[in-house]
Amino acid sequence: MLDDKNSSCPIYKQIYDTIRCSILSGEFESNMQLPATRLLAEQLGVSRMTVINAYEQLFAEGYLEGKIGAGTFVASHLPEEFLQTPHIENQKREVKKPQRKLNLSHYGTSLLKNSGQVLRCHQATSFLPFQHGITALDKFPFDVWAKIAQKWHRNPPRDILGYGNPSGFRPLREAVAAHLETSRGVRCVPEQVIIINGTQQGVDLISKVLLGPQDKVWLEEPCYLGARDGFAFAGAKVVHVEVDDEGFDLREAQKECRAARLVYVTPSHQFPLGVTMSLARRLSLLKWASENEAWIIEDDYNSEYRYAGRPLASLQGLDCDGRVIYLGSFSKTIFPSLRLGCLVVPPDLVDVFTAARALADLHSPVLNQAILAEFIAEGHLARHIRRMRGLYEERQEILIAEIKKRLDGFLEVSKADAGMHIIGWLPNGVNDNEVSQKGAEVNLHLIPISTYRNKESSRGALVLGYTAFDEKQIKEGVKKLAKILISYV
C-alpha cells in the first residue's frame, strides 16, 4: 500500500490515496469491510494514529462509514455519485450527448447549423508559413513590455484591482485617442473611445446596438468572415458588394440593394484583397450615409503598415456628420493574445455602447490596459510600428522575389503598398481549396481566397502572409509551394 516511506508525501496521505483510488476503481466495493485501524497499522508497520488520520479523512469525505459493533465499511453511496471528482487513473469515462431536441434562440439555431464553418475560420495560431495577420513576435520589445508589466504587477494601485470602467481604463483611452489622432487622423476625445476585446467583440456590440432583424448590411466581397458571420447570425440580411481596384463601390451596392442600414468597409487596406478605397468613393459614401441616416463601420485593418508614402487618413477623420464608427485592434501591432482593441463612436452613441460593453463582460482586464497605456504613452508603440514597417517591407520583397524565381508563370504576385500579406493568383483552372489542402500536408498554411467569398470567382488565389517569418522560413515555404503548383503542369 505504501510506495515509499521516505516520500515527501505524508504516510497517512499515501494510505488515504490508496484506499480512495481502490474504492473509486471498484476494487473495494460498497459495504466491503476494511481492517481495524490497529490491525492495518501492524500490517503496514506504521503507528495506529497514522491509520486513524487516514480513516478520519475518508470518513469526513464520505468514502467510509462505521457500523456500531461491526467495524469500518466502504460507504453505500459514494460522494462521486453526486459530485464531480478529479480524474482517477485507469478509470474510463464516456461522455454521451443527451438525446433531446434543443430549443435554442434564433441566434443559437443559426449558429448551431454553421458552428463547424465558424470554428474552422477561428482556430488557434499555427505559426506555419504563410499564415497571415501574425506579427513578428521575435522582434517585439518584450524587455520593455516586461519592465512595465513588472512595475504594475509588483505594486498595483488598489483602484485597478477592483471592477473597472466598462468603457476602459481612462489613461488607455487618452493614449489611444492621442495615438489615433497623430497616426490615423481620427478626430475624437477620450470619452468617445471604448476599449474592447478585439475586432470580433466590436462587431458583436455593433450588431446588438444598431441592427434589428432583417436590417440590410452592405459588406465587401470578398470580406472578413468575422463581420459576415457576426451580422448574419444576429439576424441581419447581408448583401455582398464586389470590390474593385478602388475599393467598395457605392453604385454597385445600390444595384444589389437600394438601401441599407449599415455598411462595413476596410477602406485603408481592404481585407483580403489589399486595395485602397479612393477619396472620391470615400466622400460619396459619407454623403450617402448622412442623407440616409445610415451607419458606416470603418475597420481600420492593419493600416499602420504602409510601405508607399504616409499612412492614409481614416474615413472617420473625413466624417462631419457622426455617421462613422471606427474599429481598431492591437492584435496586429502588439500580439493577438493581448485581446485589446477599441471602438471610436460618435458622442451621442457613447452611453449606449458603454452600456452594451458592460453587459457583454463588464470590461477588459484592467492590468493589461494599464500596461498598454504606458507602453503607448512612452512612445514604445510608435517606435515598434516604425521598425516593423521596415522589416515587413523587407520580408514582403523576399517573398515576392522568391516566388518570381521559383514560380514564375505558376503564381502571379505583385508588391502590396500596405498590410501583412500579399495575394498569389493561381492559373485558370487551378482550385485554390485543393492547393490549400495539399499545402496543409506539408505544413503550409495557405488560405484560399474563395474562403472569404460568398460568390463564386472565375480565378483562385492564395492569401500569403509573410510578417511572422524570417528569410529562411519564407524560402523553404516557397520551395514547398513550388512542388505543389508545378505538379499541376
Secondary structure, 3 states (H helix, E strand, C coil): CCCCCCCCCCHHHHHHHHHHHHHHCCCCCCCCEECCHHHHHHHHCCCHHHHHHHHHHHHHCCCEEEECCCEEEECCCCHHHCCCCCCCCCCCCCCCCCCCCCCCCHHHHHHHHCHHHHHHCCCCCCCCCCCCCCCCHHHCCHHHHHHHHHHHHHCCCHHHCCCCCCCCCHHHHHHHHHHHHHHHCCCCCHHHEEEECCHHHHHHHHHHHHCCCCCEEEEEECCCHHHHHHHHHCCCEEEEEECECCECCHHHHHHHCCCCCEEEECCCCCCCCCCCCCHHHHHHHHHHHHHHCCEEEEECCCCCCECCCCCCCCCHHHCCCCCEEEEEECCCCCCHHHCCEEEECCHHHHHHHHHHHHHHHCCCCHHHHHHHHHHHHCCHHHHHHHHHHHHHHHHHHHHHHHHHHHCCCCCECCCCCECCEEEEECCCCCCHHHHHHHHHHCCCCCEEHHHHCCCCCCCCEEEEECCCCCHHHHHHHHHHHHHHHHCCC
